[in-house]
Structures are given as structure tokens and as C-alpha cells.
Amino acid sequence: MKNLLRLTSVIFLFSFLLSGCYYDKQEELYPYASNCDTAGTMTYTGNIKSIMAANCNACHPNGNSTGVVTVDYTGLKVIAANGQLWSSVNWTGTPMPKNMDKLSECDLNKIKKWVDHGYPEN
């Protein structure tokens, strides 16, 4: 009887511990499908600048002279061209934004399209 009680307790404990392990995906919790417009040309001024302002400018301000990458058009174009922008925001390189959640799939799609089409400014 004691063995059955121990076995039941162990099974219950493992079931309880394992049931708490899961990973929420932002896209599943907050669907954006109807709000994400990636039709047409993505431009820095029209699409990318606002993403950078909301997620990057606090740590990478324009005119920063400390050697940190700036996210104005000129600075962003350089890191877009060498692949650093995409690898950072897609978290395959140094994950950015630092100490924050990954950008939404919508923002990532906009950045990817912008990079793939030669990073137009306007």
C-alpha cells in the first residue's frame, strides 16, 4: 500500500511539474493578421522608422558617438547591407532589442521585405 501511495505521489508530482512548462507565443496570444499590412513597398520613412523608434532608439539614438550602431536611415542602411540588422532582429545573431521581447512577426516581415528590396528611404 505504501509503495502504491509513493508511486501515485511521484506520478502526481511529475505531472504537476511538467504541466507548468510551456512557452507562450506572442502571435498566438495576440493575433495581428488583420493589422499587419506588408503589401506594397516597405520604406524607411513609411514603415521602418516607426519600428526603430518604438523598439531601438532608446539604446541606439541618432547621432550617438559612442560607437553604438545608430538607427537613423544612414546607419541602418549600413547594417542592413551587411546582414547585421536582420540577424539581430531575427535573433540569429546578437538578439535585439536587448533585454526585451523579440519583435512581432509583423515587424519582422516588414523589416525583411525592406532589406530584401534594397532598403529604400522613401
N, CA, C and O atoms as a GROMACS GRO file, in nm:
protein
  488
    1MET      N    1   0.082  -0.119   0.000
    1MET     CA    2   0.000   0.000   0.000
    1MET      C    3   0.087   0.126   0.000
    1MET      O    4   0.056   0.223  -0.069
    2LYS      N    5   0.198   0.124   0.080
    2LYS     CA    6   0.287   0.238   0.085
    2LYS      C    7   0.354   0.262  -0.051
    2LYS      O    8   0.372   0.376  -0.093
    3ASN      N    9   0.389   0.152  -0.118
    3ASN     CA   10   0.451   0.165  -0.250
    3ASN      C   11   0.355   0.228  -0.351
    3ASN      O   12   0.395   0.311  -0.433
    4LEU      N   13   0.230   0.188  -0.344
    4LEU     CA   14   0.130   0.244  -0.434
    4LEU      C   15   0.110   0.393  -0.406
    4LEU      O   16   0.096   0.472  -0.500
    5LEU      N   17   0.110   0.432  -0.281
    5LEU     CA   18   0.096   0.571  -0.243
    5LEU      C   19   0.217   0.652  -0.291
    5LEU      O   20   0.200   0.763  -0.342
    6ARG      N   21   0.338   0.598  -0.275
    6ARG     CA   22   0.459   0.665  -0.322
    6ARG      C   23   0.457   0.682  -0.475
    6ARG      O   24   0.487   0.789  -0.527
    7LEU      N   25   0.422   0.575  -0.544
    7LEU     CA   26   0.416   0.580  -0.690
    7LEU      C   27   0.314   0.684  -0.736
    7LEU      O   28   0.342   0.761  -0.828
    8THR      N   29   0.198   0.687  -0.674
    8THR     CA   30   0.096   0.784  -0.708
    8THR      C   31   0.145   0.926  -0.681
    8THR      O   32   0.121   1.017  -0.761
    9SER      N   33   0.213   0.944  -0.570
    9SER     CA   34   0.267   1.076  -0.535
    9SER      C   35   0.372   1.121  -0.636
    9SER      O   36   0.373   1.237  -0.677
   10VAL      N   37   0.460   1.030  -0.675
   10VAL     CA   38   0.565   1.063  -0.772
   10VAL      C   39   0.502   1.098  -0.907
   10VAL      O   40   0.541   1.197  -0.970
   11ILE      N   41   0.406   1.020  -0.951
   11ILE     CA   42   0.339   1.047  -1.078
   11ILE      C   43   0.268   1.182  -1.073
   11ILE      O   44   0.275   1.260  -1.168
   12PHE      N   45   0.200   1.210  -0.963
   12PHE     CA   46   0.131   1.337  -0.947
   12PHE      C   47   0.230   1.453  -0.949
   12PHE      O   48   0.207   1.554  -1.015
   13LEU      N   49   0.342   1.438  -0.878
   13LEU     CA   50   0.442   1.543  -0.872
   13LEU      C   51   0.500   1.573  -1.010
   13LEU      O   52   0.510   1.689  -1.049
   14PHE      N   53   0.537   1.470  -1.085
   14PHE     CA   54   0.591   1.490  -1.219
   14PHE      C   55   0.487   1.549  -1.314
   14PHE      O   56   0.519   1.635  -1.396
   15SER      N   57   0.364   1.504  -1.302
   15SER     CA   58   0.257   1.560  -1.385
   15SER      C   59   0.237   1.707  -1.355
   15SER      O   60   0.219   1.788  -1.446
   16PHE      N   61   0.241   1.742  -1.229
   16PHE     CA   62   0.225   1.881  -1.188
   16PHE      C   63   0.340   1.967  -1.241
   16PHE      O   64   0.316   2.075  -1.294
   17LEU      N   65   0.462   1.920  -1.226
   17LEU     CA   66   0.579   1.995  -1.270
   17LEU      C   67   0.582   2.011  -1.422
   17LEU      O   68   0.613   2.119  -1.472
   18LEU      N   69   0.553   1.906  -1.493
   18LEU     CA   70   0.558   1.912  -1.640
   18LEU      C   71   0.444   1.993  -1.699
   18LEU      O   72   0.460   2.051  -1.807
   19SER      N   73   0.332   1.999  -1.632
   19SER     CA   74   0.220   2.075  -1.687
   19SER      C   75   0.245   2.225  -1.682
   19SER      O   76   0.179   2.300  -1.754
   20GLY      N   77   0.338   2.270  -1.600
   20GLY     CA   78   0.371   2.411  -1.592
   20GLY      C   79   0.472   2.456  -1.694
   20GLY      O   80   0.503   2.575  -1.700
   21CYS      N   81   0.526   2.366  -1.774
   21CYS     CA   82   0.629   2.402  -1.872
   21CYS      C   83   0.565   2.423  -2.008
   21CYS      O   84   0.523   2.329  -2.075
   22TYR      N   85   0.558   2.547  -2.047
   22TYR     CA   86   0.508   2.579  -2.179
   22TYR      C   87   0.564   2.714  -2.219
   22TYR      O   88   0.616   2.789  -2.135
   23TYR      N   89   0.554   2.745  -2.346
   23TYR     CA   90   0.605   2.871  -2.398
   23TYR      C   91   0.495   2.939  -2.477
   23TYR      O   92   0.448   2.888  -2.578
   24ASP      N   93   0.454   3.056  -2.428
   24ASP     CA   94   0.353   3.133  -2.499
   24ASP      C   95   0.415   3.201  -2.620
   24ASP      O   96   0.526   3.255  -2.612
   25LYS      N   97   0.346   3.197  -2.729
   25LYS     CA   98   0.390   3.268  -2.849
   25LYS      C   99   0.305   3.393  -2.864
   25LYS      O  100   0.182   3.386  -2.865
   26GLN      N  101   0.370   3.506  -2.876
   26GLN     CA  102   0.302   3.633  -2.886
   26GLN      C  103   0.198   3.632  -2.998
   26GLN      O  104   0.088   3.686  -2.981
   27GLU      N  105   0.232   3.571  -3.110
   27GLU     CA  106   0.141   3.571  -3.224
   27GLU      C  107   0.014   3.492  -3.194
   27GLU      O  108  -0.092   3.524  -3.247
   28GLU      N  109   0.023   3.389  -3.109
   28GLU     CA  110  -0.095   3.311  -3.075
   28GLU      C  111  -0.180   3.383  -2.971
   28GLU      O  112  -0.302   3.374  -2.974
   29LEU      N  113  -0.114   3.454  -2.880
   29LEU     CA  114  -0.188   3.526  -2.777
   29LEU      C  115  -0.252   3.654  -2.829
   29LEU      O  116  -0.362   3.691  -2.788
   30TYR      N  117  -0.181   3.721  -2.921
   30TYR     CA  118  -0.227   3.848  -2.974
   30TYR      C  119  -0.221   3.845  -3.127
   30TYR      O  120  -0.130   3.901  -3.187
   31PRO      N  121  -0.318   3.781  -3.189
   31PRO     CA  122  -0.315   3.773  -3.335
   31PRO      C  123  -0.324   3.912  -3.398
   31PRO      O  124  -0.400   3.998  -3.352
   32TYR      N  125  -0.246   3.933  -3.500
   32TYR     CA  126  -0.240   4.063  -3.564
   32TYR      C  127  -0.274   4.056  -3.712
   32TYR      O  128  -0.263   4.156  -3.783
   33ALA      N  129  -0.315   3.941  -3.758
   33ALA     CA  130  -0.327   3.916  -3.901
   33ALA      C  131  -0.396   4.030  -3.976
   33ALA      O  132  -0.352   4.069  -4.084
   34SER      N  133  -0.504   4.083  -3.920
   34SER     CA  134  -0.575   4.188  -3.992
   34SER      C  135  -0.507   4.323  -3.980
   34SER      O  136  -0.538   4.414  -4.056
   35ASN      N  137  -0.413   4.337  -3.885
   35ASN     CA  138  -0.347   4.466  -3.866
   35ASN      C  139  -0.210   4.474  -3.933
   35ASN      O  140  -0.149   4.581  -3.932
   36CYS      N  141  -0.163   4.368  -3.990
   36CYS     CA  142  -0.029   4.367  -4.047
   36CYS      C  143  -0.037   4.383  -4.198
   36CYS      O  144  -0.076   4.292  -4.271
   37ASP      N  145   0.002   4.501  -4.243
   37ASP     CA  146  -0.003   4.529  -4.386
   37ASP      C  147   0.138   4.532  -4.441
   37ASP      O  148   0.213   4.626  -4.416
   38THR      N  149   0.174   4.430  -4.516
   38THR     CA  150   0.306   4.426  -4.579
   38THR      C  151   0.292   4.434  -4.731
   38THR      O  152   0.386   4.403  -4.804
   39ALA      N  153   0.176   4.476  -4.777
   39ALA     CA  154   0.158   4.494  -4.922
   39ALA      C  155   0.230   4.620  -4.966
   39ALA      O  156   0.244   4.716  -4.889
   40GLY      N  157   0.274   4.619  -5.085
   40GLY     CA  158   0.344   4.737  -5.138
   40GLY      C  159   0.489   4.741  -5.094
   40GLY      O  160   0.542   4.645  -5.038
   41THR      N  161   0.552   4.854  -5.120
   41THR     CA  162   0.693   4.872  -5.089
   41THR      C  163   0.712   4.916  -4.945
   41THR      O  164   0.644   5.008  -4.899
   42MET      N  165   0.802   4.852  -4.875
   42MET     CA  166   0.838   4.896  -4.740
   42MET      C  167   0.948   5.000  -4.754
   42MET      O  168   1.048   4.977  -4.823
   43THR      N  169   0.931   5.114  -4.690
   43THR     CA  170   1.033   5.218  -4.694
   43THR      C  171   1.075   5.253  -4.552
   43THR      O  172   1.002   5.228  -4.456
   44TYR      N  173   1.194   5.312  -4.539
   44TYR     CA  174   1.241   5.353  -4.407
   44TYR      C  175   1.144   5.456  -4.348
   44TYR      O  176   1.098   5.440  -4.235
   45THR      N  177   1.112   5.559  -4.425
   45THR     CA  178   1.027   5.667  -4.374
   45THR      C  179   0.885   5.618  -4.345
   45THR      O  180   0.827   5.655  -4.243
   46GLY      N  181   0.830   5.538  -4.433
   46GLY     CA  182   0.691   5.496  -4.420
   46GLY      C  183   0.666   5.380  -4.325
   46GLY      O  184   0.556   5.369  -4.270
   47ASN      N  185   0.765   5.293  -4.303
   47ASN     CA  186   0.740   5.172  -4.225
   47ASN      C  187   0.844   5.143  -4.119
   47ASN      O  188   0.809   5.113  -4.004
   48ILE      N  189   0.970   5.152  -4.154
   48ILE     CA  190   1.077   5.102  -4.067
   48ILE      C  191   1.112   5.201  -3.956
   48ILE      O  192   1.143   5.160  -3.844
   49LYS      N  193   1.106   5.328  -3.985
   49LYS     CA  194   1.142   5.431  -3.887
   49LYS      C  195   1.058   5.419  -3.760
   49LYS      O  196   1.111   5.433  -3.650
   50SER      N  197   0.930   5.393  -3.772
   50SER     CA  198   0.843   5.381  -3.655
   50SER      C  199   0.875   5.255  -3.574
   50SER      O  200   0.863   5.256  -3.451
   51ILE      N  201   0.914   5.148  -3.641
   51ILE     CA  202   0.953   5.025  -3.570
   51ILE      C  203   1.080   5.053  -3.490
   51ILE      O  204   1.092   5.012  -3.374
   52MET      N  205   1.175   5.121  -3.552
   52MET     CA  206   1.300   5.156  -3.484
   52MET      C  207   1.274   5.249  -3.367
   52MET      O  208   1.333   5.232  -3.260
   53ALA      N  209   1.186   5.348  -3.385
   53ALA     CA  210   1.155   5.443  -3.278
   53ALA      C  211   1.094   5.371  -3.158
   53ALA      O  212   1.127   5.403  -3.044
   54ALA      N  213   1.007   5.277  -3.183
   54ALA     CA  214   0.939   5.206  -3.074
   54ALA      C  215   1.026   5.103  -3.005
   54ALA      O  216   1.005   5.074  -2.887
   55ASN      N  217   1.125   5.048  -3.075
   55ASN     CA  218   1.198   4.934  -3.019
   55ASN      C  219   1.348   4.954  -3.005
   55ASN      O  220   1.413   4.879  -2.932
   56CYS      N  221   1.406   5.052  -3.073
   56CYS     CA  222   1.552   5.060  -3.081
   56CYS      C  223   1.612   5.194  -3.038
   56CYS      O  224   1.723   5.197  -2.983
   57ASN      N  225   1.541   5.303  -3.063
   57ASN     CA  226   1.601   5.435  -3.043
   57ASN      C  227   1.640   5.466  -2.900
   57ASN      O  228   1.728   5.550  -2.878
   58ALA      N  229   1.580   5.402  -2.802
   58ALA     CA  230   1.617   5.430  -2.663
   58ALA      C  231   1.762   5.395  -2.637
   58ALA      O  232   1.830   5.466  -2.563
   59CYS      N  233   1.811   5.288  -2.695
   59CYS     CA  234   1.950   5.245  -2.676
   59CYS      C  235   2.041   5.284  -2.792
   59CYS      O  236   2.162   5.291  -2.776
   60HIS      N  237   1.983   5.309  -2.908
   60HIS     CA  238   2.060   5.342  -3.030
   60HIS      C  239   2.010   5.476  -3.085
   60HIS      O  240   1.954   5.480  -3.194
   61PRO      N  241   2.031   5.585  -3.012
   61PRO     CA  242   1.979   5.714  -3.060
   61PRO      C  243   2.056   5.766  -3.180
   61PRO      O  244   2.173   5.734  -3.201
   62ASN      N  245   1.988   5.848  -3.259
   62ASN     CA  246   2.053   5.911  -3.375
   62ASN      C  247   2.165   6.002  -3.326
   62ASN      O  248   2.151   6.070  -3.224
   63GLY      N  249   2.274   6.002  -3.396
   63GLY     CA  250   2.386   6.088  -3.360
   63GLY      C  251   2.469   6.036  -3.245
   63GLY      O  252   2.553   6.109  -3.193
   64ASN      N  253   2.449   5.912  -3.203
   64ASN     CA  254   2.526   5.855  -3.093
   64ASN      C  255   2.672   5.844  -3.135
   64ASN      O  256   2.703   5.790  -3.241
   65SER      N  257   2.760   5.896  -3.052
   65SER     CA  258   2.902   5.897  -3.088
   65SER      C  259   2.983   5.795  -3.009
   65SER      O  260   3.106   5.802  -3.006
   66THR      N  261   2.917   5.700  -2.944
   66THR     CA  262   2.988   5.604  -2.860
   66THR      C  263   3.026   5.477  -2.934
   66THR      O  264   3.074   5.382  -2.873
   67GLY      N  265   3.004   5.473  -3.062
   67GLY     CA  266   3.038   5.353  -3.138
   67GLY      C  267   2.921   5.257  -3.150
   67GLY      O  268   2.931   5.156  -3.219
   68VAL      N  269   2.810   5.287  -3.083
   68VAL     CA  270   2.691   5.203  -3.093
   68VAL      C  271   2.622   5.233  -3.225
   68VAL      O  272   2.616   5.349  -3.267
   69VAL      N  273   2.572   5.132  -3.289
   69VAL     CA  274   2.503   5.149  -3.417
   69VAL      C  275   2.386   5.245  -3.400
   69VAL      O  276   2.308   5.233  -3.305
   70THR      N  277   2.374   5.339  -3.490
   70THR     CA  278   2.260   5.431  -3.487
   70THR      C  279   2.151   5.378  -3.580
   70THR      O  280   2.180   5.306  -3.676
   71VAL      N  281   2.028   5.415  -3.551
   71VAL     CA  282   1.918   5.362  -3.632
   71VAL      C  283   1.852   5.471  -3.716
   71VAL      O  284   1.735   5.460  -3.751
   72ASP      N  285   1.926   5.575  -3.748
   72ASP     CA  286   1.878   5.667  -3.849
   72ASP      C  287   1.895   5.597  -3.983
   72ASP      O  288   1.953   5.488  -3.989
   73TYR      N  289   1.845   5.656  -4.090
   73TYR     CA  290   1.849   5.586  -4.218
   73TYR      C  291   1.990   5.546  -4.260
   73TYR      O  292   2.012   5.433  -4.302
   74THR      N  293   2.084   5.638  -4.248
   74THR     CA  294   2.221   5.612  -4.292
   74THR      C  295   2.284   5.496  -4.216
   74THR      O  296   2.344   5.406  -4.276
   75GLY      N  297   2.271   5.497  -4.084
   75GLY     CA  298   2.328   5.390  -4.003
   75GLY      C  299   2.259   5.257  -4.024
   75GLY      O  300   2.324   5.152  -4.029
   76LEU      N  301   2.126   5.262  -4.037
   76LEU     CA  302   2.050   5.139  -4.056
   76LEU      C  303   2.078   5.076  -4.192
   76LEU      O  304   2.080   4.954  -4.206
   77LYS      N  305   2.098   5.159  -4.292
   77LYS     CA  306   2.127   5.109  -4.426
   77LYS      C  307   2.258   5.029  -4.427
   77LYS      O  308   2.268   4.927  -4.495
   78VAL      N  309   2.357   5.075  -4.352
   78VAL     CA  310   2.486   5.006  -4.344
   78VAL      C  311   2.469   4.867  -4.282
   78VAL      O  312   2.520   4.769  -4.336
   79ILE      N  313   2.397   4.859  -4.169
   79ILE     CA  314   2.384   4.728  -4.105
   79ILE      C  315   2.282   4.639  -4.176
   79ILE      O  316   2.286   4.517  -4.162
   80ALA      N  317   2.191   4.701  -4.254
   80ALA     CA  318   2.101   4.620  -4.337
   80ALA      C  319   2.181   4.557  -4.450
   80ALA      O  320   2.160   4.440  -4.483
   81ALA      N  321   2.271   4.633  -4.507
   81ALA     CA  322   2.350   4.584  -4.621
   81ALA      C  323   2.446   4.471  -4.580
   81ALA      O  324   2.469   4.379  -4.659
   82ASN      N  325   2.500   4.477  -4.460
   82ASN     CA  326   2.595   4.372  -4.419
   82ASN      C  327   2.530   4.255  -4.347
   82ASN      O  328   2.599   4.163  -4.303
   83GLY      N  329   2.396   4.257  -4.333
   83GLY     CA  330   2.324   4.145  -4.272
   83GLY      C  331   2.310   4.152  -4.122
   83GLY      O  332   2.241   4.068  -4.063
   84GLN      N  333   2.374   4.249  -4.059
   84GLN     CA  334   2.370   4.258  -3.913
   84GLN      C  335   2.230   4.292  -3.861
   84GLN      O  336   2.188   4.241  -3.758
   85LEU      N  337   2.158   4.378  -3.932
   85LEU     CA  338   2.023   4.415  -3.889
   85LEU      C  339   1.934   4.292  -3.881
   85LEU      O  340   1.872   4.266  -3.778
   86TRP      N  341   1.927   4.218  -3.990
   86TRP     CA  342   1.837   4.102  -3.994
   86TRP      C  343   1.876   3.997  -3.892
   86TRP      O  344   1.790   3.941  -3.824
   87SER      N  345   2.004   3.969  -3.879
   87SER     CA  346   2.045   3.866  -3.783
   87SER      C  347   2.016   3.908  -3.639
   87SER      O  348   1.988   3.824  -3.554
   88SER      N  349   2.023   4.039  -3.613
   88SER     CA  350   1.994   4.086  -3.477
   88SER      C  351   1.846   4.082  -3.445
   88SER      O  352   1.807   4.031  -3.340
   89VAL      N  353   1.762   4.135  -3.532
   89VAL     CA  354   1.619   4.139  -3.502
   89VAL      C  355   1.554   4.001  -3.515
   89VAL      O  356   1.452   3.975  -3.453
   90ASN      N  357   1.614   3.914  -3.594
   90ASN     CA  358   1.562   3.778  -3.610
   90ASN      C  359   1.620   3.682  -3.506
   90ASN      O  360   1.585   3.564  -3.502
   91TRP      N  361   1.710   3.733  -3.422
   91TRP     CA  362   1.773   3.662  -3.312
   91TRP      C  363   1.860   3.545  -3.356
   91TRP      O  364   1.874   3.447  -3.284
   92THR      N  365   1.919   3.555  -3.476
   92THR     CA  366   2.016   3.455  -3.518
   92THR      C  367   2.157   3.505  -3.493
   92THR      O  368   2.253   3.429  -3.503
   93GLY      N  369   2.170   3.633  -3.461
   93GLY     CA  370   2.298   3.695  -3.423
   93GLY      C  371   2.283   3.745  -3.281
   93GLY      O  372   2.225   3.677  -3.197
   94THR      N  373   2.334   3.865  -3.253
   94THR     CA  374   2.314   3.927  -3.122
   94THR      C  375   2.169   3.970  -3.112
   94THR      O  376   2.126   4.059  -3.186
   95PRO      N  377   2.091   3.909  -3.021
   95PRO     CA  378   1.947   3.937  -3.015
   95PRO      C  379   1.916   4.083  -2.980
   95PRO      O  380   1.964   4.135  -2.879
   96MET      N  381   1.837   4.145  -3.063
   96MET     CA  382   1.791   4.282  -3.040
   96MET      C  383   1.641   4.285  -3.060
   96MET      O  384   1.590   4.213  -3.146
   97PRO      N  385   1.568   4.366  -2.986
   97PRO     CA  386   1.613   4.459  -2.886
   97PRO      C  387   1.661   4.386  -2.759
   97PRO      O  388   1.602   4.288  -2.716
   98LYS      N  389   1.769   4.438  -2.702
   98LYS     CA  390   1.833   4.376  -2.587
   98LYS      C  391   1.741   4.383  -2.465
   98LYS      O  392   1.680   4.486  -2.436
   99ASN      N  393   1.732   4.271  -2.395
   99ASN     CA  394   1.651   4.258  -2.273
   99ASN      C  395   1.503   4.290  -2.295
   99ASN      O  396   1.433   4.333  -2.204
  100MET      N  397   1.456   4.267  -2.417
  100MET     CA  398   1.315   4.286  -2.449
  100MET      C  399   1.268   4.167  -2.531
  100MET      O  400   1.349   4.085  -2.574
  101ASP      N  401   1.137   4.158  -2.551
  101ASP     CA  402   1.082   4.052  -2.634
  101ASP      C  403   1.126   4.071  -2.778
  101ASP      O  404   1.158   4.181  -2.823
  102LYS      N  405   1.126   3.961  -2.849
  102LYS     CA  406   1.155   3.965  -2.992
  102LYS      C  407   1.048   4.049  -3.062
  102LYS      O  408   0.934   4.052  -3.018
  103LEU      N  409   1.086   4.116  -3.168
  103LEU     CA  410   0.989   4.194  -3.244
  103LEU      C  411   0.876   4.104  -3.293
  103LEU      O  412   0.895   3.983  -3.310
  104SER      N  413   0.760   4.162  -3.315
  104SER     CA  414   0.646   4.085  -3.364
  104SER      C  415   0.677   4.030  -3.504
  104SER      O  416   0.762   4.083  -3.575
  105GLU      N  417   0.607   3.926  -3.540
  105GLU     CA  418   0.623   3.869  -3.674
  105GLU      C  419   0.590   3.974  -3.780
  105GLU      O  420   0.653   3.976  -3.886
  106CYS      N  421   0.493   4.058  -3.751
  106CYS     CA  422   0.456   4.163  -3.846
  106CYS      C  423   0.575   4.257  -3.869
  106CYS      O  424   0.611   4.285  -3.983
  107ASP      N  425   0.636   4.306  -3.760
  107ASP     CA  426   0.751   4.395  -3.774
  107ASP      C  427   0.868   4.325  -3.842
  107ASP      O  428   0.937   4.385  -3.924
  108LEU      N  429   0.890   4.200  -3.807
  108LEU     CA  430   0.998   4.124  -3.872
  108LEU      C  431   0.973   4.110  -4.022
  108LEU      O  432   1.065   4.124  -4.102
  109ASN      N  433   0.849   4.083  -4.060
  109ASN     CA  434   0.815   4.070  -4.202
  109ASN      C  435   0.839   4.202  -4.276
  109ASN      O  436   0.889   4.202  -4.389
  110LYS      N  437   0.805   4.314  -4.212
  110LYS     CA  438   0.827   4.444  -4.274
  110LYS      C  439   0.976   4.471  -4.293
  110LYS      O  440   1.020   4.517  -4.399
  111ILE      N  441   1.055   4.443  -4.189
  111ILE     CA  442   1.200   4.465  -4.198
  111ILE      C  443   1.261   4.375  -4.304
  111ILE      O  444   1.344   4.420  -4.383
  112LYS      N  445   1.220   4.249  -4.308
  112LYS     CA  446   1.274   4.155  -4.405
  112LYS      C  447   1.243   4.201  -4.548
  112LYS      O  448   1.329   4.197  -4.636
  113LYS      N  449   1.121   4.245  -4.569
  113LYS     CA  450   1.083   4.291  -4.703
  113LYS      C  451   1.162   4.416  -4.740
  113LYS      O  452   1.205   4.432  -4.854
  114TRP      N  453   1.180   4.506  -4.643
  114TRP     CA  454   1.257   4.628  -4.666
  114TRP      C  455   1.402   4.595  -4.705
  114TRP      O  456   1.457   4.652  -4.799
  115VAL      N  457   1.463   4.502  -4.631
  115VAL     CA  458   1.601   4.461  -4.660
  115VAL      C  459   1.609   4.393  -4.796
  115VAL      O  460   1.698   4.423  -4.876
  116ASP      N  461   1.516   4.301  -4.822
  116ASP     CA  462   1.518   4.227  -4.949
  116ASP      C  463   1.500   4.316  -5.072
  116ASP      O  464   1.542   4.280  -5.182
  117HIS      N  465   1.437   4.432  -5.052
  117HIS     CA  466   1.412   4.522  -5.165
  117HIS      C  467   1.509   4.640  -5.170
  117HIS      O  468   1.481   4.742  -5.232
  118GLY      N  469   1.623   4.623  -5.104
  118GLY     CA  470   1.729   4.724  -5.118
  118GLY      C  471   1.719   4.844  -5.026
  118GLY      O  472   1.779   4.948  -5.053
  119TYR      N  473   1.643   4.831  -4.914
  119TYR     CA  474   1.629   4.934  -4.810
  119TYR      C  475   1.602   5.075  -4.863
  119TYR      O  476   1.682   5.166  -4.841
  120PRO      N  477   1.489   5.092  -4.934
  120PRO     CA  478   1.456   5.226  -4.985
  120PRO      C  479   1.424   5.323  -4.871
  120PRO      O  480   1.370   5.284  -4.767
  121GLU      N  481   1.459   5.449  -4.892
  121GLU     CA  482   1.436   5.550  -4.788
  121GLU      C  483   1.293   5.604  -4.792
  121GLU      O  484   1.227   5.612  -4.688
  122ASN      N  485   1.244   5.641  -4.908
  122ASN     CA  486   1.109   5.699  -4.919
  122ASN      C  487   1.024   5.619  -5.014
  122ASN      O  488   0.907   5.652  -5.035
   0.00000   0.00000   0.00000
